[in-house]
Each structure stands twice: as C-alpha cells, then as structure tokens.
Amino acid sequence: MALKILHTADWHIGQSLNGWSRTYEHQQFFMELEELIERHEVDALVVAGDVFDNQNPSADATQMLYEALARFREKRPHLVTVLTAGNHDPAGRVEAPGVLFQKIGVQAVGMVRRQDGGLDLSHHLVPLQDSDGAVKAYVLALPFPRATDLPGLSFSSSEEGSPVVRAVAELYEGAVQQAREQIGEMPLIATGHLHVAGGLESEGAERRILIGGEHAMPWEQFPDDLTYVALGHLHKPQKVGKETIRYSGSPFPLSVTEQHYKHGVNLLSFSDAGVLSLERLELTRPVPFHRLKGDGGLLLEELVPALDALELDADLPVEQQPFVHVDLRPQVSAGGLKAEVDQILAQYPVRSAGVSVLRQKPQEPISAEAESLIRLSEVQPDELFKSAFERVHGVEPEAKHLDYFYRAIAEAEVE
C-alpha cells in the first residue's frame, strides 16, 4: 500500500487581526482539512510548528485543537499526527496532553529531549504506517530550536560564520545520523521551524527567530539523505533550494501581506517501491480578503466607490464578513485619515484589516544608535509636530496647520 502524508504548518490558532477573531476561519479550515484527510486516504499528518498564535493560548483555542485532532483520527482510525512546536508555541503545553494524545495517535514534540548524549529517539523518531500496518517511513520531529536545545552553541568560537547556524546544522546532522543508525535506508522526513536562507518572508508577519540576531540557515545544511524537509515559520508556500525542502505556508491570510497567497497543504505519496511524489492541494479561503489600493493608493473620495464595487452581502454574520485593508495616497484629513476610513468602513458589512499610507518617497531609516543620541530637549516642538503630522497623514503640514499649532502652544503657555 502507498503511504500518504499531509504537511501543514503555521495554524496560529487564537490569532486576531486588527482586533477581529479568526475563530470562524480556523473552524472552516479544520473542516476542510478533515475532508482532505478522508478524501486522499491520508496516513499521517505533519504539523511543522506555530500551532498556536501565542505562548498562552486560551481554553477555546486549545479545545479547538483537541477537537480537530480527535475528528481527524475518527476519519482515519490509524492516522498518526506529528505536532511540533514553533516559536509562537508554549513548548511545554504542546506536549502536556501526553498519554491522552497517544490515544488518538498524536506525537507532540515541544522541546528537544536528550538521552545518553544523543537525542531521545523514542520522543523524536516517529514511525509511519500504511493502512495495512506496515511501517513505510519515519518522521524526525524537531521543534523550533531554542538556545537550550543547542548544547554546542558558543559565541566565543574563533570559527568563521554564524555560531547559531552552525549549532542548528549540527543538531540536524547528529539527529539524522542517529536516526539512520536505527532505521537504515528507509524514507526519513525531518521537520523544521526556522527561516531557511532563500525563503521569502511575509512583511511584518514572521519574526526572525534564530538566536543572537542570526535567522537564516542555508538549505544546504540539511543532510542529503533526508527524503523531505517539512518546514514551518514562513507563511508563503514555497520550496527552498530543491523540490524536497518546502514550506507549506499558512492556511489562510494571517496579515495583509498574505492576501495574494495561494494557501494550501503539501501531499506526499510514497509508492510501494518508496518513490516520493509531491502534490499541492489548495485550500478554500474561508473569508474574502480585499486590499483596496487603486493606482498608487486611494484618495478618501475614492473609497466609497471602491467598496460599492465589491457588491457586499449585507446579511452575512460578522465572523463571515470580508476583511478590507485600505492603502491611501498621502493626503490631508481634518479628522485623521485612519479615523475617516474607519467611519466609512463602519457603514459596510466588512471588517477593517488596517489602513496604510503609501509614502511618496522612501524615508531613510534612523539607526538605533543614531536614534538613541536624539534627546527630547534637543528637538524643537514644531519639529516634533511636523514629524508626527507627516507620519499620520503622509504629507508635510501646510501653513494653516502650523498656525493652529503655534496658537495652541501660545494658549498653553498663557495658562
């Protein structure tokens, strides 16, 4: 019998966007994932980190996870789920259900465990069986590598290159070598929750997560005899370096920068001869996500026609209403651009995903060192006003705005 594995990651259960809950979208995603597991006769589910959105997930978030995992097992009674922790996850709590997870075929790996100088393979090496009960492959389950997981990490070494990248590479090299001693030449899938060099980030969505300021591990550092590397952390679905090193991506847009992604999961199929084939299964977007930007940004008077063109359904419940992110041209607004946009959006059956003002020209960033040298006492009040005004409105204040500011200053001094 062929062995089929679904690779997914970056669920971020419990996430909110601009204050709006994503619970409905997660519920719809889990329903579709359950259907895919049944339709494709999946034998194993591999989740490569960031199951939750934060280190202290709510009771509702954990309940949603447990119920989904139980339903997956009901659809495929022999299904094995390998769940690893990402940088957003509480490592201990991911593993906490322990024996209860085992009852539904879930192996949760939140932290690196060692035994006799090496990895505890009873914790990290997971056999995958087909529907006949024959072991056809193994998963080497490794979570997001924290400093305590890298005993060889040293910043005092005189060796060239990043000590962090070197320590992570050594972790994988040693783990694969140890696994090979136990399983021989059988197919071996490794998980990873990290930024691999060459992977494209979603602006503002992912943290640079390796220790010490280093965040990208070269894909060449993964041992060649890994059959597949199931990655998490970057939300854009992509392969890195070669066909068998892949990010599955997030299940739906978690930020406006992901609005144009084609979200999905990766299906791995091993033939009876052990030959691997890969297929991308696209997911249905539970809620529409619109980005209104026109040509270089909208003027405020262009926002209402843009919203009318969406032909929105006024009868949708709030949790199903589309997200809308608005990109504006720099312009002056009496009440503040964001406030005016929010007032307009409130008249439509949509949820605001945020407002951006597209700058006319890129501003040179101020380094942390230079910024630390600027003292408030050294900055004139009108300079602060001009800087704040431009940051909010995207343009410099006009003479009338400065006049209002100087009047306010004069009145404050009189009082």
Backbone hydrogen bonds, N-H to C=O, Kabsch-Sander energy under -0.5 kcal/mol:
donor,donor_aa,acceptor,acceptor_aa,energy
3,L,270,F,-2.1
5,I,268,L,-2.8
6,L,44,A,-2.6
7,H,5,I,-0.5
7,H,266,N,-3.1
8,T,6,L,-0.5
8,T,46,V,-2.8
9,A,249,G,-0.7
10,D,49,G,-2.4
11,W,50,D,-0.6
12,H,50,D,-2.5
13,I,51,V,-2.8
15,Q,12,H,-1.7
17,L,20,W,-2.5
18,N,16,S,-0.5
20,W,17,L,-2.1
22,R,15,Q,-1.3
26,H,22,R,-2.3
27,Q,23,T,-2.5
28,Q,24,Y,-2.3
29,F,25,E,-2.4
30,F,26,H,-2.5
31,M,27,Q,-1.8
32,E,28,Q,-2.2
33,L,29,F,-2.8
34,E,30,F,-2.2
35,E,31,M,-1.8
36,L,32,E,-2.4
37,I,33,L,-2.4
38,E,34,E,-1.8
39,R,35,E,-3.1
40,H,36,L,-2.5
41,E,38,E,-0.9
42,V,37,I,-2.3
43,D,4,K,-2.7
44,A,4,K,-1.5
45,L,80,V,-2.6
46,V,6,L,-3.3
47,V,45,L,-0.5
47,V,82,V,-3.1
48,A,8,T,-2.5
48,A,46,V,-0.6
49,G,47,V,-1.2
49,G,84,T,-0.7
53,D,13,I,-2.0
62,T,58,S,-2.2
63,Q,59,A,-2.3
64,M,60,D,-2.2
65,L,61,A,-1.8
66,Y,62,T,-2.5
67,E,63,Q,-2.6
68,A,64,M,-1.9
69,L,65,L,-2.5
70,A,66,Y,-2.1
71,R,67,E,-2.0
72,F,68,A,-2.3
73,R,69,L,-1.7
74,E,70,A,-1.7
75,K,71,R,-1.8
76,R,72,F,-1.8
79,L,76,R,-2.8
80,V,43,D,-1.8
81,T,105,G,-2.8
82,V,45,L,-3.1
82,V,80,V,-0.5
83,L,81,T,-0.6
83,L,107,Q,-2.5
84,T,47,V,-2.2
84,T,82,V,-0.5
85,A,109,V,-2.0
89,D,86,G,-0.7
91,A,89,D,-1.0
94,V,90,P,-2.1
95,E,91,A,-1.3
96,A,92,G,-1.2
98,G,95,E,-2.0
100,L,97,P,-2.6
102,Q,98,G,-1.8
103,K,99,V,-1.2
104,I,100,L,-0.6
104,I,101,F,-1.5
105,G,102,Q,-1.4
106,V,101,F,-2.5
107,Q,81,T,-3.1
107,Q,105,G,-0.5
108,A,106,V,-0.6
109,V,83,L,-3.2
110,G,108,A,-0.5
115,Q,118,G,-3.3
118,G,115,Q,-1.9
120,D,113,R,-2.4
121,L,119,L,-1.3
123,H,120,D,-1.9
124,H,120,D,-1.6
125,L,121,L,-2.3
126,V,124,H,-0.7
126,V,139,V,-2.9
128,L,137,A,-2.9
130,D,134,A,-2.3
133,G,130,D,-2.0
136,K,128,L,-2.6
137,A,128,L,-1.2
138,Y,187,P,-2.0
139,V,126,V,-2.6
140,L,189,I,-3.6
141,A,124,H,-3.2
141,A,139,V,-0.9
142,L,140,L,-0.8
144,F,85,A,-2.3
146,R,144,F,-0.8
149,D,146,R,-1.8
150,L,147,A,-1.6
153,L,150,L,-2.1
157,S,154,S,-0.5
166,R,162,S,-2.1
167,A,163,P,-2.1
168,V,164,V,-2.5
169,A,165,V,-2.5
170,E,166,R,-2.1
171,L,167,A,-1.9
172,Y,168,V,-2.1
173,E,169,A,-2.7
174,G,170,E,-2.7
175,A,171,L,-2.1
176,V,172,Y,-2.7
177,Q,173,E,-2.2
178,Q,174,G,-2.3
179,A,175,A,-2.4
180,R,176,V,-2.8
181,E,177,Q,-1.5
182,Q,178,Q,-0.7
182,Q,179,A,-1.0
183,I,179,A,-2.5
184,G,180,R,-2.1
186,M,183,I,-1.2
189,I,138,Y,-2.8
190,A,228,Y,-2.3
191,T,140,L,-2.0
192,G,230,A,-1.9
194,L,192,G,-0.5
194,L,232,G,-1.2
195,H,215,H,-0.5
196,V,194,L,-0.7
197,A,217,M,-2.0
199,G,196,V,-2.4
203,E,201,E,-0.6
205,A,202,S,-2.7
206,E,202,S,-1.0
209,I,207,R,-0.8
213,G,210,L,-0.6
214,E,211,I,-1.3
217,M,195,H,-2.6
221,Q,218,P,-1.9
222,F,219,W,-1.6
226,L,223,P,-1.5
227,T,188,L,-2.2
228,Y,188,L,-1.1
229,V,244,T,-2.9
230,A,190,A,-2.9
230,A,228,Y,-0.5
231,L,229,V,-0.9
231,L,246,R,-2.9
232,G,192,G,-2.1
238,Q,247,Y,-1.4
240,V,242,K,-0.5
240,V,245,I,-2.7
242,K,240,V,-1.5
245,I,242,K,-1.7
246,R,229,V,-2.1
246,R,244,T,-0.5
247,Y,238,Q,-3.2
248,S,231,L,-1.2
250,S,235,H,-1.6
258,E,255,S,-1.6
259,Q,256,V,-1.7
261,Y,258,E,-1.6
263,H,261,Y,-0.9
265,V,281,L,-2.2
266,N,7,H,-2.3
267,L,279,E,-3.3
268,L,5,I,-3.3
268,L,266,N,-0.6
269,S,277,S,-2.5
270,F,3,L,-3.1
271,S,269,S,-0.6
271,S,275,V,-2.4
274,G,271,S,-2.1
277,S,269,S,-2.2
279,E,267,L,-2.0
281,L,265,V,-2.7
281,L,279,E,-0.6
282,E,280,R,-0.6
283,L,263,H,-2.7
290,H,323,F,-3.1
292,L,290,H,-0.5
292,L,325,H,-2.7
293,K,291,R,-0.7
296,G,294,G,-0.9
297,G,293,K,-2.3
298,L,327,D,-2.4
302,E,299,L,-1.9
303,L,299,L,-0.6
303,L,300,L,-1.4
304,V,300,L,-0.6
306,A,302,E,-1.5
307,L,303,L,-2.3
308,D,304,V,-2.6
309,A,305,P,-1.7
310,L,307,L,-1.3
311,E,308,D,-1.4
314,A,312,L,-0.7
316,L,313,D,-1.1
320,Q,317,P,-1.9
321,Q,317,P,-0.6
321,Q,318,V,-1.5
323,F,288,P,-2.4
324,V,351,R,-2.5
325,H,290,H,-2.6
326,V,354,G,-2.1
327,D,292,L,-3.2
327,D,325,H,-0.5
328,L,326,V,-0.5
328,L,356,S,-3.2
329,R,298,L,-2.5
331,Q,393,H,-1.7
340,E,336,G,-2.2
341,V,337,L,-2.7
342,D,338,K,-2.7
343,Q,339,A,-1.9
344,I,340,E,-1.9
345,L,341,V,-2.9
346,A,342,D,-2.0
347,Q,344,I,-1.5
348,Y,345,L,-2.2
350,V,348,Y,-2.3
351,R,322,P,-2.8
353,A,324,V,-3.0
354,G,324,V,-0.6
356,S,326,V,-2.7
358,L,328,L,-3.1
358,L,356,S,-0.6
359,R,357,V,-0.6
367,S,365,P,-0.5
371,E,367,S,-2.9
372,S,368,A,-1.7
373,L,369,E,-0.6
373,L,370,A,-1.1
374,I,371,E,-1.2
375,R,373,L,-0.6
378,E,375,R,-1.6
379,V,376,L,-1.5
383,E,380,Q,-0.6
384,L,380,Q,-1.8
385,F,381,P,-2.4
386,K,382,D,-2.6
387,S,383,E,-2.3
388,A,384,L,-2.6
389,F,385,F,-2.9
390,E,386,K,-2.3
391,R,387,S,-1.9
392,V,388,A,-2.0
393,H,389,F,-2.9
394,G,390,E,-2.1
402,L,398,E,-2.0
403,D,399,A,-2.2
404,Y,400,K,-2.1
405,F,401,H,-2.1
406,Y,402,L,-2.8
407,R,403,D,-2.2
408,A,404,Y,-2.2
409,I,405,F,-2.2
410,A,406,Y,-2.4
411,E,407,R,-2.6
412,A,408,A,-2.1
413,E,409,I,-2.1
414,V,410,A,-1.9
415,E,411,E,-2.1
